Amino acid sequence: MDFVIFILAMGALIVGADFIVNQSEKIAVRFNISEFVIGATIIALGTSLPEMAASIAASLGGKPEIAIANAIGSNIFNITLVLAIIFIITKNINPDRDFFKKDTTWALVPIILFLLMSIDGTIGTLDGILLLILMLAYMLFLLEDSHGLGTEEIEDIDVDEFKWSITLGLLLIGFVFVVGGAHFAIESASDIALEFGISEWIIGIIMISFGTSLPEVVISISAALKGKVDMAIRNIIGSNLANTTMVIGLAALVNDLPISLANNAFDIATMTAATIMLIYITANKLYSKPAGISLLILLTLFLENTIRTMA
């Protein structure tokens, strides 16, 4: 029964996040916000809503391991699975944007801060505030970087059909789904861990993180298939930044998050390695199938280590 509740709860999380992202896009387009800013902020933050809700619910429920493991696992899946699929299914990737010059620093800095904050074994309130400030700095950077860009409308959004009553209603439904789904996902996942003798960290870094990464999978691959590879890559970078700053930061504001670098060294090292591989790929513009395969190899090593730990 717990598995059924978990699946239904994850479904509610994803559907709720989709409602919020779609209606937020409509509001942004209604006020002529550029497609670049929409893709880098609303979509990236919106697809991280499941991670935020799940980690905050875990922190509120006294399950800090799930809160942190969810963010770390989502970062790993975003790069090694989502980005790998994009590279493998897309031909002739030539992004107009120089991601190495403009974006990948924002992917690495929060990882470094997370590692430094974890040395004392706890990510506390001050750490959470600093992480949120870093996310604010990234948002300001995006707004400055978007100056002079056009106000193209997001595909499939008809501004003429925009109605505040419908949009606000769907936003409310979306938030109810996200909050309710997060609560039941955490509780059912915790019960599953208890029933099978699996640590909450393992549940968080595999089951919950994979489930909450599904919006990134759908949106990024959809964007890549439509030829919007820039938006897909930018979404991954923005989502990972949001995971490390907002997801962990907000959870730390609710309760202090204990973290052991020694006990979780492999998972944290995998997240760091994936981020470094992302930087190397963007620096050398290796947007190709071999790069995608390399990322999948790292994902395989991560999953193999997790399965061995469960045994």
N, C-alpha and C positions, 0 to 999 in steps of 0.2 A: 504493500500500500504506500509505503514511503517513497518508492521509486515513481509511482504514478503521481503522487502529490508533487514530487520534485520536478517531473517533466512538465506538468501543468503550470507550476509556478514559474519555471523558466520560460515557458511559452507566454505567460502573462507579462513577464518582464520585457521580453522582446517585442511583443505587440504594443505594449505601453510606450516603450522607447520609440517605436516606429511612429506612433501617433504624435508624440511630442516633436520628433524631428520634422515630420511632414508639415505640421502646423506652424512650427517655428520658421521653417523655410518660407511658408506663405506670408507670414508677418514680415520677414526680412525683405522679401521681394516687393511686398506692398509698400515698403518705405525705401525702395530703390537701393538696397544694400548690395554691393557687388557680389558676383558669383564666387570670387576668390575668398572673400571674408566669410560668406555663407559656408563654403566647403571646409575652410580651415578652422572655423569656430563652432558654428551651430551643428554641423554634421559630426565633426570630431567629438565635441562635447556630448552631443545627443547619443551617439553610439556608445559612449562611455557611461551613460546613465545606468544601465544594468549593473555595471561594476560598482558605481557609486552607491546605488541603492543596496546592493548585496553586502558590500563592505561596511556601510553604516549600520545596516541591520545586524550584521555579525558583531560589530563593536558594541552596539546597544545590548545585544543578547549575551555579552560576556564571552564571545568566541573570537578573540583577536587574531588567532592563527589563521582563521578563514579570511579575515579582513585583508591581511597582508598577502597571503598566498594567492588570493583572487587577483590582486593587482599584478603580482609578479607573473603568474601564469598567463594572464591576458596579454601582457607585454610580450611574452615568449611566443604565444600563438599568433599574435598580430604580425610579427616579423617572419617567423619560421614557417607559418602555414599560409596566412593571407597573402603576404608579399610574395612568397614562393609561388603560389598559384597564379598570381598576376603576371610574374615573369615568365612562367611556363606557357600560359594560354595566350599571351599577347605577342604579336609579331612586330618587329621593328619599333621598339620603344625608344623614342627620342623626346624626352620631356623638354618643354620650353624653359622650365624653371631650373636654376642651379641649386639643387637641394643640398649639396655639400656646403656651398658657400652660405646659404641663407637659413637652412632648417636643421641640419643634423646636430649642430651644437645644442639645440634645444632638446634633442633626444638624449644626449649624453649627460648634460649638466644635472638633470634631476636624478639620474642613476648615481652619479658621484655623491650628490648631497644625501641620497638615501643611504649609501654605504657609510658615509661619515656619521650620519645620525644614528646608525644601527650599532656602532662600535660599543656604546655604553649599554646596549641590551634593551633599550626602550626608545620608542618614537613617541614623544610627549606632546603636550599642547603647543609649546613654543616651536617645536619641529613642524607640527602641522600648520601653524600660522606661516612659517617661512616657506613651506611648500606651496601654500595657497598664494603667497605674494609672488612666487616664481611664475605660477600660472597666470597671474594678472599681468606680469611683465611680458609674457609671451603674447597675451591678447593685445597689449599696447603695441608690441612690435608688429603684429599682423595688421593692425589698423594703420600704422605709419607706412608699412610696406605696400598697402593697398592703394595708396594715393595715386591718382591718375589712371586707375583701372576702370574699365567700363562697368556699367550696371546691367550686365546680361542677366536674363531671367533663367532660373533653373528650369530645366526641361520638364514638361508635363504639368507645370503650374500655371493656371489661368488666373491672372490677377482680377479680371472682370468678374469672376465668380466668387471673389473673396467676401466672406460674411463674418463679422466679429462673433456673432452668437454661435455659429457652427464651430469656428476655430477655437474659441474659448471652451466650448463644451467638450470638444475632442481632446483638448489639452488637459482638462480636468479628468476625463476618463483615462487618459494616458498616465497621469500621475497616480491615480488610484491603482491601476494595473501594476505600475512599477513598484509602488510601495508595498502593496499586498503581495505581489509576486516575490519580492525580495524577502519579505518576512517568512513566507512558507517555504521558499527555496532553502533558506538557511536552516530553518528548523528541521525540515525533512532530511537535508544533507547531513546534519549533525546526528540525527537518529540512524541514518544509514551507516555513518562512521562508527557509531557505538555498537550497532548490531553486528557488523562484520569485523570489528576490532581494528579498523583503519583509523589513522590519525586524522584529525580535522584539517591539518596542513595538507595532506594528500588529497582529501576531498576538495579543498579550496583550490589547490593549484591545478587540478585536472578537471573534475566535474563542473564546478562552478565557473572557473575561468574560461573553460571551453564554451560553456553555454552562454556566458555573458559576452563572449567574443563573436558570436554569430552575427550580430548587426554589422560589425566591421567586415565580416566575410561577405555578406550579401551586398552591402553598399559599395565596398571597394571593388569587388569583382564586377558588379554591374557597371560601375563607372569605367573600369578598364575595358570592358566589352564594347562600351559606347565610344571608345577612343579617348576617354578622359583619364589617361594614366596619371597625369599631374595631380588631379583631384584625388585619385586612389592612393597614391604614395603620400600625399600631404595628409590625407585622412588618417593613415597609419601613424605617421609621426605625431600628429595632433592628439590622437587617441592615446598613444603611449605616454605622452607628456601628461595628459589628463589623468591617466591611471596612476602615475607615480606622484603627481602633485595633489590633484583634487581628491582622488579616491582614497589614498592613504592619508592625506592631510585632513579631510573631513572626518574620517574614521578616528584619527588621533585626537581631534577636538572633542569627540564624544567620550572616549576613554583612552588612557595610555595604551600603546600597543607594544607588548614585549616581543622582541625579535632576537633570535640566536643566529649569528653569522656562521658559527661553527656547525650547528645542527643542520642548517639549511644551505650550506656552502655550495652544493652542486646546483641547486635551483637558481640561487642568486648569481652564481658564475655563468650559468646558461643565459640568463637575462642580459648580463653585461656583455657576454660574447656575441649574442644576437645583435645588440645595439652597435657594437664595434664593427660587426660584419655589415650592418646597414650603412655605417659611415664609410667603410672601405668601398662598398658597391657604388655609393653616390659620388665619392671622390674620383673614382676611375670610370664612372658611367658604365658600369657592368650590368646594364639592365637586360639580362639574357637568360636563356634556359639553364645554362650551367650554374649561374648564380642562384637561380631558383632551386636547383637540385642540391646545391651546397647548403642552402637554408633548410631544406627537408632532411638532410643528413643530421644537422644539429637537432632538429625536432625529434628524429628517431632516437638519438642518443639520450635526449631528455626523457622521452617516454619509456625507453628501456630501463633507465636508472630508476624511474618512478615505480615501474612494475616490479623491479627487483627489490625495491625498498618495501613494497607491500607484502612481498612473499614471507 
